[in-house]
């Protein structure tokens, strides 16, 4: 059974989906809150500070992408995972979701047990989080593990959790080339079906902050984190 302290906000305009997900998540021990549209989701996210938000895209009043963008800009929610659960299967919708900081993107319909497996994999770091070195310094790059922030020279950012997870994977496995498949397996988890394009989008977002020198593209193979 999951630690009851882990909170999940489920956002969908379909009451049947809300009821089904709430039932299954509460059955696993999560504390669950629900919202019927993006505007309500923003308010409830501020109120409850969930560990995970599971959100649809196509909703009235405020869609999921706009709500996700607002949520990702809130400092108090910088440790909250954002998972989109949507019928939108177009690649541009997936890219838009990851561009605003989404951690995962699942296309409906999905079986409740499969979704729960994805959520457990995503939140396992919350259950295992412990003490240790809070800061890592590599040349002009400083990584703060406590608040998911990075600093390069005089600039600093708080990263979305999946970007931070990806950067930490590279930092802890330097000077070795990894294919996109290997990165997906290690960072997103085995059995998690996202496209290789997802890796490219996240690396582009990280490079926008730390520059191109650290994460290098090895043409035809994959990526390498250079730490001389």
C-alpha positions, 0 to 999 in steps of 0.5 A: 500500500502507498504512503497516504501522504502522497497526494494526486490531483486528477483533472478531467471534464468527464465525471466518469473518468474522474470517478474511475481514477479516484476509485483506483488511486484511493484503492492504492492508498493515495490521497486524491483530489479532483477538478473538472477543468484547468481553472479549478485545477490551478486553484486546487493545486495551489491549495493542496500542493499535490505530488502528482497531477494527472490532467486531460488536455481538452477541457472547457474554460481552461485547457490542460496545456494552459493550466499546466503552464501556469502550474509549472510557473509556481515555485511551490509546485516545482516538485510536482509531477505533471502527467497528461492523460488525453485522447490527443494523439498528435505529435504536436500536442505531445511536444506542446505538453513537454515544452511546458514541463510535462513529465509524462504523456499518456494517450487514452484509453488506458487500463487503470492498472497500466496507469497505476503502474506508470504513476507508481514508477513516477512517484517511487523517488518520493517514497525513497527520497533520503538525505545526502549531498544536496549540491553538485558542482561541475565547473560553472554548473551547480545542481541543487537536489533539494529544490530541483534548481540549477545555476550556471554563472549568474543565471538560475532556474528551477527545472521540471522534475523530468528535466531534473531527473534526466540531467541527474542521470547524465551527471551520475553517468558521465562520459558514456554514450547512451542511446535514446532507448537507453535513456528512456528506459533509465529515466522514464522506466521500462514499459513506459511508451513514449517516443524517442522525440521525447528525449530530444525535447527534454535535452533541448530544454536543458541545453537552453539553460546550461548550454551545449557543452555538457550534453553532447550529441553523438551522431547516429548513436545518442547522447553523452554528458561530458565531465572532463 
